[in-house]
């Protein structure tokens, strides 16, 4: 996916909460622009994200990830 698009976004941390010794939840918001390499078209990008991290072998890994747009309805999208 990242070979096809370029993301120029800023993430803001809304919340980080440790759920257990090896599980952490993080909520973020992001805003910026996305550009499609094939067409060079660019559009605003704004999302809210939920990350669930799990400690595996001493390292934190993304175990789950979801997002939803916060762009207003009818805004330009690619």
N, C-alpha and C positions, 0 to 999 in steps of 0.2 A: 504494500500500500504506500509506504513512504517513498518508493521510487517513482510513484505516479503523481504525488502531490508534495507541496511544500507548506508546512505550517509555520506561521510566524505569530505565535500566541504567547501571552503572559498568563501564568497560573497564579491564582491567589488562594491561599489555604484558608478555608472556612472553619475547619475543625479537624483535630486529630484525637482519636480516643483509643486507648489500649483496652481491648476486650478480654484478653487473656495473655499469658506470658509469651505466646507465640502468634498472636493475632492482633492486628491493628486496623482500624477503620480510618480513612481520611476522606473528607469532603473538600472539593476544590471548585473554583469558578475560573473559567478561562475566557479571554477575549483577544481578538486579533484578526488575522486574515489567512485564508487558504488559497493557494494557487495551484492550478492543474498544469503540470509540466507540458502535456501534449498540446494544449490550446493556449497556454499562458493566461487564461482567464483567472480572475481573482475575485473573491467575495468575502464579506465580513464573516467572521467565525466567533460564536459565543456559545459556551456550554456550561453546564454544571456537571460535575463528575463525582463518582463514588468509587474509591479504591479500597479493596480489602487486601491487606498484606499478611503473609504467613512467613514465619521464620522457619527456614528449611536448611539444615546443616549449618546453622549459625549465621546464615545470610537472609535478609528480608527479600521476599519475592512477591510480585503481584499475583495474588491468587484469584481475584475477581475484579472486574472493571465494568462500569456502565456509565453512560452519559446521556444527557438530553439537551437539546438546543435551548438557548434562551434568546435566540434571534426573534424579533417580533414577527408575527404572521405576515406573509407576503414579502418579507425581505429577500433580497437577492440571495440565491443559493446556486451551487453548481451541481 
